[in-house]
Amino acid sequence: MTDALLSLFAAILCFAAVVFLIDQQLVKPRPYKVVWAVGLFVYGVGTTAQFFATAGHWNALEYRLWYLAGAILAAPYLGMGTYYLLGPRKWADRVMVFLGVFTAYAVVRMLTVPLTPQPINGKPAWSLGGMTLNHWFSTASNTDIISGTHPLAPPDIIFVIIVLNTLGAGALVLGAAWSAWKFIQTRQNPTRLLSMVLLVIGGLAPTLAGTLTKLGHPDAFFALTCVGAFFLLAGYLVSIDVFAVFRIPFTEKVLVDRRVATAEPARR
């Protein structure tokens, strides 16, 4: 039950972040807010599927959504939001087209391809032992399903995961490095540096969870998934680029206007 509760908490954090980002997009429209909202929504879909699966028994739909959202799409969109914030807009638009093509391919494949045991590391496909896939889902442990030792997705999807997650993680890490460099040079916008560091932790925590699971240490998987959602939300909340105005979402009730605080030093 602990795994289910951690997954539920992660989903709540993700969807809360989506609400905040959409609201801030209404205050001050920026493309990176939209792309980050998409990334958090995808993350939330994955953790929601994870919650229902771990609260009861896995099924094929929950597996497809969990795999598509968590393993394939979350990281690249989170990284893409960072690229829209820090990189040239015209190049970000071009990369976004590339990401869109891979997204469409991944969605169609993961929602339509038959889930069957796949070879791993050159070995023959693992056996269901005479069970149907639905029976295996209902009896297998969470560790068996999430560990990667019983793959069901086709090899081309693995290639998509490698490409998109490499791009996503690279954008997050390089974004943090660039923000650190700019802060060292200018001593300006410290919230951006802090935000980037928090986003790196949040974006890489699920990746670390998957890596540890594949190495035979699955105990931290659900906790790290939740940690990732927490740090992502924290990264957006501290960012002046995202939250220039704290308000009750979709109302005119302003709680804190950070634009005033940041404008004062410039007038001195």
VENKAZI-V961013 format. One record per pair of residues at least 4 apart in sequence whose ideal C-beta (glycine too) atoms are under 7 Angstrom apart, sorted by the first residue. I is the first residue (numbers start at 1). J is the second residue. Records with the same first field share a line. If there is no record, write none. Layout:
BEGIN
I->J, J
END
This chain:
BEGIN
1->5
2->6
3->7, 54, 142, 222
4->8, 51, 54, 55
5->9
6->10, 222, 223, 225, 226
7->11, 47, 50, 51, 54, 222, 225
8->12, 51
9->13, 226
10->14, 47, 225, 226, 229
11->15, 44, 47, 48, 51
12->16
13->17, 229, 230, 233
14->18, 40, 43, 44, 47, 229
15->19, 44
16->20, 233
17->21, 40, 232, 233, 236
18->22, 37, 40, 41, 44
19->23, 249
20->24, 236, 249
21->25, 33, 36, 37, 40, 236, 242
22->26, 37
23->27, 249, 250
24->28, 33, 242, 243
25->29, 33, 34
27->245
28->244
31->35, 84
32->36, 81, 84, 85
33->37, 242
34->38
35->39, 77, 80, 81, 84
36->40, 78, 81, 236
37->41
38->42, 77
39->43, 74, 77, 78, 81
40->44, 232
41->45
42->46, 69, 73, 74, 77
43->47, 69, 74, 229
44->48
45->49, 65, 69
46->50, 65, 66, 69, 70, 74
47->51, 225, 229
48->52
49->53, 62, 65, 66, 69
50->54, 66
51->55
52->56, 62
53->58, 62, 66
54->142
57->137, 138
58->62, 63, 137, 145
59->134, 137
60->64, 115, 133, 134, 137
61->65
62->66
63->67, 115, 137, 145, 152
64->68, 110, 111
65->69
66->70
67->71, 72, 110, 153
68->72, 73, 106, 107, 110
69->73, 74
70->74, 206
71->161
72->106, 160, 161, 164
73->77, 103, 106
74->78
75->79, 164, 165, 168, 169, 203, 207
76->80, 99, 164, 165, 167, 168
77->81
78->168, 172, 203
79->83, 167, 168, 169, 170, 171, 172, 203
80->84, 95, 96, 99, 171
81->85
82->86, 171, 172, 175, 199
83->87, 92, 95, 171
84->92
85->241
86->175, 178
87->91, 92
88->92
89->93
90->94
91->95
92->96
93->97
94->98
95->99
96->100
97->101
98->102
99->103
100->104
101->105
102->106, 160, 163, 164
103->107
104->108
105->109, 160
106->110, 157, 160
107->111
108->112
109->113, 156, 157
110->153, 157
113->154
115->133, 152
116->152
117->125, 126, 127, 128, 152
118->125, 151, 152, 153, 154
119->123, 124, 125
120->151
126->150
128->133, 136
131->135, 136
133->137
134->138
135->139
136->140
140->144, 145
142->146
143->147, 218
144->150
145->150
146->213, 218, 221
147->213, 214, 218
148->213, 214
153->157, 158
155->159
156->160
157->161
158->162
159->163
160->164
161->165
162->166
163->167
164->168
165->169, 207
166->170
167->171
168->172, 203
169->173, 203, 204, 207
170->174
171->175
172->176, 199, 200, 203
173->177, 200
174->178
175->179, 196
176->180, 196, 197, 200
177->181
178->182
179->183, 192, 193, 196
180->184, 193
181->185
182->186
183->187, 189, 190, 193
189->240
190->194
191->195, 238, 239, 240
192->196, 239, 240, 241
193->197
194->198, 238
195->199, 235, 238, 239
196->200
197->201
198->202, 231, 234, 235, 238
199->203, 232, 235
200->204
201->205, 231
202->228, 231, 232, 235
203->228, 232
204->208
205->209, 224, 227, 228, 231
206->210, 224, 225, 228
207->211
208->212, 224
209->213, 220, 221, 224, 225
210->214
211->215
212->217, 220
213->217, 218, 221
220->224
221->225
222->226
223->227
224->228
225->229
226->230
227->231
228->232
229->233
230->234
231->235
232->236
233->237
234->238
235->239
236->242, 243
237->243
239->243
240->244, 258, 262
243->258
244->258, 259
245->254, 257, 258, 259
246->255, 256
247->251, 253, 254, 255
248->253, 255
258->262
259->263
260->264
263->267
END
